[in-house]
Amino acid sequence: MKASRLAAAAAVAGSAVLVLSGPAFAHVSVSPEGTAAKGGYATVDFKVPNERDDASTTKLEVAFPTDHPLASVMPEPIPGWTAQVTKAKLAKPLTVHGQQISEAVSKVTWTASGKGIEPGYFQKFPLSVGPLPEDADELVFKAIQTYSNKEVVRWIEVQQDGQEEPENPAPVLQLSAASDDHHGGGAKGASDDSDDADDADDAKTAHTGAEASGTDSDDGGTDTTARVLGVAGIVVGAAGVAYGVFAGRRRSEA
């Protein structure tokens, strides 16, 4: 009885720890779809969980870093949400594909036109962004989450080196090493040259043609080989069984 009581107490304590520590992991975060390479373009997802049992998330505001401004930011349409992109003048113009850019995106705001993110659910908010800075290892975004009961949670605390994670950490996008094509693993920016698209179409057409011409012969050869190996396996298996039966009879007769 004493042992069972101790086990029950330990289980209750463990459950309490899980309940108390759960919300620490449920914060607004950002991650790339594939890679976010320095100097390139990427598609990133802002993941927003609903941490309330009695209210829905109805609004998300994401502020963009001013020390590394992004010239191209395009939201993906999300059913039940409207997106607004806000731009601001740059103190120092950027040069993108040989052109001077005097303004960059300062904020993106998503507002629910329906129920929003209901309790027990989360929502991803995709963005195509770029070009990413070449002189930074990460980008810090500050997010504000608003609930249907007018509660506002500010995910704006920046992680400090050597310290524990803050209660409301700001989303951080980790950047990988620059790739050769400067487009990373995500979507290309709106300012890419049309020649790149033409080259990609030509390459796709050539690849499709090569697949069409080689599919029948490759599949035929593979299928024939598989059948031969299958028949050989059956023959070897049958021979092994016959040998086993024959050897068993000889031992019994002896």
N, C-alpha and C positions, 0 to 999 in steps of 0.2 A: 504493500500500500504506500509506504513511504517513497519507494522508487517511482511509482506511478505518479504520485503527487509532484515529485521533483520534475519529472518529464513534462507533466502538464504545465507546470509553472514556467519551465524553460520555453515551451511552445508559445505560451501567451506572451512572454517577454520578447521572443523573436518576432512575433507578429506585430507587437507594438513598435519595435525598431523599424520594421519594414514600412509600417504606416507612417511613422514620423519622418523617415528618410526619403519616402517616395517623392514628395513635391520638389525636393532638391534637384531631381533629375528632369522634372517636367517644366523646362523653361524654354523660351523662344530661342531657336538656334538657326544657323545657316550652314549649308553644305553644298558642294558642287555636284552636278550630275556628271560624273566622270572626273575630270581634273579641272583645276583653275590655274592655268599656267601663267607665269609672269609675262606681261606684254601681249597676251592674247585675249580672246573672248571666251566666255563660259556661260553656261546656264546654271544658276544657283537657286536653291529652294530655301525659303524661310519657313521653318516648321513651327507651328503655333498650336500647343495643346491647350485645352480648356481645363483650368485647375479649380473650377467652382462647380458645386453640385446644384446650385439654384439660379444660375445665370448663364447666358450664352455670350461668347465673344462676338462682338458686332463691328469692331474696327481695329485695324492694325496700321500703325505709322512707323516707317523705317527711315531714319535719318542716315544720309550717306556721309562718309568721311570727307572732311574739307582739306585735309593734308594730302590726300591722293584722290582727286576728283575723277569721276567717270563720265566720259562724254556721251556714251551710248547706254541707255537703260530702257529695255522694252519688257513690259509685263505680259504674261500669257493670260488670255481670257479665262476666267473662272466662273462657272455657273453660280448665280446667287451672290456675286460680288462685283463691285465696280472699282476700277483702279484709276488713280489720279497721279500723274507724274509732275513734280514741281521742280523747276530749274532756277538757278541763281547765277548771277554774274561772277566771273572768276577774277580774282585780283591779278593773276598771272595767266594769260591765255595758254592753251594747250595746242600742241601740234600733232594732229592725227591724220595719217596718210597724206602728209604734205599740206594739210589745210589748218588754218588757225581757228581754234575753237574758243570762243569768248565766254561761254556759259556751260554749266554742267548740272547734272541732276543733284538736287539737294535732299529730296524726300520723295518717297512713294507712299501713298495712302490707299489702303483697301477698306471699303465700307460695305457691309452686308446689306443686300437688298431683300434678303429673305430672313431665315431663322439664324443665320450665322453659324458659329461653331458651338454646337450644343454640348451639354455636360457629358463627359465620357468619350469625347471625340477630339481629333486634331485635324488641322488643315495645312496643306503645303501651298505656298505662294511663290510660283516660279518667276524668275527674271532672267532675261538675257542681258549680260553686262559686259563692258569693255571699252577701250582696251585696259586691261589690268596693269597696275604699275609694275615696273621692272626693278624698282629700288626698295621694295617692301616684301616682307615674308608673310604678312597677314593684313587684313582689313577689318576694322572694328566698326560695326553698325550699332546704332542705338535705336531700340524699338519701344513703342508705347502700345500696350494692349488695353482696349476698352471693352467692358462688359455691358450687358443689357441693363444691369441695375446701376449704371453710371460709375461703377468702380473702375479705377485706372491703375494699371500696374506698369511701372517704368523699368524696363530692362536696359539700364544705362550704366551699370557699374563695370568699370574696366578691371580686368584681372591684373593684379600686381605680382611681379616675380617673387617667388619664395613665400607667398601668402596663400591662405585657403581661398577657395572659390567664393566670391561674394554671394549674398542672398539673391540679388537680382542681376546676374551677369549679362553684359551686352553680348549679342551674337558676334562671333569672330569667324571670319573666312580665312582658312589657311591657303597660302599660295604655293604652288609647286614650281620647280625649275622651268625656265622658259623652254618652249618647244621650238622645233625648226620652223614650223609654219605659223607660229605665233597665234594659233587659234585654240590651243588646249583641247579638252575633251568635250566642250560644250558647243553651243550654237555660235555661228559667225555673227559679227556685228553688221549693222545696217550699212556701214560705209565701206564694206569690202568691195574690191574691184569686180566688175562683171566678168572679166577674163577668168577669174578663179572659178566662177560658176560654170562657164563654158568648158573649161578644162575638166572640171569634175563630171559634167555630163558626158563628154567624150570618153573619159576613162570608164564611166559606168557602162556606156554603150559597148565599148570594146570588151569589157569584162563579161557582160551579159552574153555577147556573141561567142566568146570563148567557152563559156559554160554550156551554151546551147549546142555547140559543135562537139564537145567532149563528154557530154553527160551520158549519151547512149552507150558509147564504147566503154567508158569507165564503169558504169553500172552493170553492163553485161559481163565484163571481165570479173568484177567483184562477185556477182551472183554465181557465175560458173565455178569460181574458186571455192565459194562457200558450199556449193552442192557437192563438189568432189571431196572436200574435207569431211562433210557430213556423212557421205557414203562410206568413206574410209574409216571413220570412227565407228560406224555401225558394224562393219566387217570385223574390225579389231575387237570390239566388245563381244560379238557373237563367238569369235574364236576363243576368247578368254573364258567365256562361260562353258563352252564345250570341253575345253581342256580341264577345267575344274571338275566337271561331272565325270569325265573319263578317269581322272586321277583319283577321285573319290571311290569309284567302283573298283579300281585296282586295289586300293588299300583294303576295301571291305572283303574282296575275294581272297586276299592274302591272309 
